[in-house]
Amino acid sequence: DFATPRAVLTGHDYEITCAAICAELGLVISGSKEGPCLIHSMNGDLLRTLDGPERLQGPENCLRPKLIQASREGHCVIYYENGLFCVFSVNGRLQATMETDDKIR
């Protein structure tokens, strides 16, 4: 009669701004306001941290994830507020980046 959570996901220090569920791979990917994106299993285990490119990290260039999407093939696309797209493997490896001046929604 009462819904209970299947798992509680922990690891972010700031509010969650975006999240995606990939049921085919059993993963939940989430991004927070001032921190990295995290990959959790559906059971709540923290598996990986997805850090953006090192050249853009630092207090003045904090990468703030805005949109996340995961594919059943094991790719994760993250769009950051500063117009940067990053593609990661589910193993946490950065595979590609692209910058755009367009407003993505």
Secondary structure, 3 states (H helix, E strand, C coil): CCCCCCCCCCCCCCCEEEEEEECCCCEEEEEECCCCEEEEECCCCEEEEECCCHHHCCHHHCCCEEEEEECCCCEEEEEECCCEEEEEECCCCEEEEEECCCCCC
